[in-house]
């Protein structure tokens, strides 16, 4: 099953640093982690601004993944920025 690694304040917000999460798609896995708390995803299942998702070290938007494999590593990183 895919391994999920959280970074920064997400560890405290979601109460874990690493977990094995069953799921076939990235959004299925993210939904299980977020559990309708809207920390990672919005109500309409979009990744919130300021959240970077890496699958095997690559931005998920660039890799155009259709399916997550059992050996994949998903890192969820909040992007801190200011003005």
Rosetta blueprint (number, residue, H / E / L):
1 X L
2 X E
3 X E
4 X E
5 X E
6 X E
7 X L
8 X L
9 X L
10 X H
11 X H
12 X H
13 X H
14 X H
15 X L
16 X L
17 X L
18 X E
19 X E
20 X E
21 X E
22 X L
23 X L
24 X L
25 X L
26 X H
27 X H
28 X H
29 X H
30 X H
31 X H
32 X H
33 X H
34 X H
35 X L
36 X L
37 X L
38 X L
39 X L
40 X L
41 X E
42 X L
43 X L
44 X L
45 X L
46 X L
47 X E
48 X L
49 X L
50 X L
51 X E
52 X E
53 X E
54 X E
55 X E
56 X L
57 X L
58 X E
59 X E
60 X H
61 X H
62 X H
63 X H
64 X L
65 X L
66 X L
67 X L
68 X L
69 X L
70 X L
71 X L
72 X L
73 X E
74 X E
75 X E
76 X E
77 X E
78 X E
79 X L
80 X L
81 X L
82 X L
83 X L
